[in-house]
């Protein structure tokens, strides 16, 4: 996805929340974040950044602003639901610690989120005795992969629900295997983590 907001549903809100987590430690907001959020609010309906040249100019504006470390608004949108934004926030924190360009930080945050989605669903699929292809197909529905590579909480919800159900069905598939307390805790924790954002 290009660096910008409005790519998925409620993209601006889902960007501000991991940004709040990422900037919580140093309590510094940056003008580049304001530019990105305002560009969505001002230009989402005008399709201003759809050409390659306009996109390159916009990306350069974001990178230049971030390189100057010009301070901006400090976002603080926290709640219990914020837990689902930890993967993206960790990508932002890592990118800032490595002093990457702003557009790379956004891309890194999205990549870490996608890898997190893939990792949790893969762990769930590994627990199954059979039906792995069916669950893999559900996890790889194009909309889910797309949402997992943008700012949203849907992939967090799906990943943990897939893990929880795979854990549950793994014991239905193997009647001789007994569910331990650890398995119950893992399954229920996955369900709870999956529904917290909702």
C-alpha positions, 0 to 999 in steps of 0.5 A, spaced: 500 500 500 502 507 498 503 511 504 497 514 506 490 514 509 484 512 507 486 506 503 481 501 508 475 503 512 477 508 518 484 508 516 485 515 519 483 512 526 486 506 526 493 510 524 492 515 530 491 509 535 498 505 534 501 512 533 499 514 540 502 508 543 508 509 539 509 516 541 507 515 549 514 513 551 517 520 548 511 524 549 513 527 542 508 528 536 511 530 529 509 534 524 509 529 519 504 525 522 499 531 522 501 532 515 499 525 513 492 525 517 490 532 515 492 530 507 486 524 509 481 529 511 482 534 506 484 530 500 480 523 501 475 525 496 479 529 491 483 523 489 489 528 489 495 523 490 493 517 485 498 519 480 505 516 481 508 523 481 504 526 486 505 520 490 512 521 490 512 529 492 507 527 497 512 522 500 518 527 500 514 532 503 513 527 509 520 524 509 523 532 509 518 534 515 520 528 519 527 529 518 527 536 521 524 533 527 519 538 527 514 537 533 506 537 532 500 534 535 501 529 540 495 524 540 493 520 546 487 515 544 488 510 549 483 504 551 483 497 553 482 496 545 489 499 544 492 492 545 491 490 538 495 496 536 501 493 539 504 490 533 504 497 528 506 501 534 512 496 535 514 497 528 513 505 529 518 505 535 523 500 531 523 505 525 524 511 529 529 508 533 533 506 527 532 513 524 528 511 518 525 515 513 518 516 515 515 513 509 519 507 511 517 507 518 509 506 516 511 501 511 515 497 517 509 498 521 505 495 516 509 489 515 510 487 522 503 487 523 502 482 517 508 478 520 504 478 526 497 476 523 501 470 519 505 468 525 499 467 530 494 464 524 500 459 523 501 457 530 493 456 530 494 452 524 499 447 526 495 445 532 490 442 527 490 434 525 486 435 519 483 441 516 489 445 515 488 447 508 481 450 510 483 454 515 489 457 511 484 458 505 480 462 510 486 466 513 488 468 506 482 471 504 484 477 500 481 482 504 484 479 510 491 479 507 489 486 505 487 489 512 493 485 515 497 490 511 494 496 513 492 500 519 486 496 522 484 491 528 480 486 524 487 482 522 488 482 530 481 479 531 481 474 526 488 471 528 486 470 535 479 467 533 483 463 528 488 461 534 482 459 539 478 455 534 484 451 532 486 450 539 479 448 540 478 443 534 484 440 535 482 436 541 475 435 537 479 432 532 483 427 537 479 424 542 484 421 546 488 427 547 486 431 553 485 438 554 490 441 560 489 447 564 495 450 559 491 449 553 484 452 556 488 458 558 491 459 551 484 458 548 481 462 552 486 468 552 486 467 545 478 468 544 479 474 550 485 478 546 481 477 539 474 480 542 477 486 546 478 490 540 470 489 539 
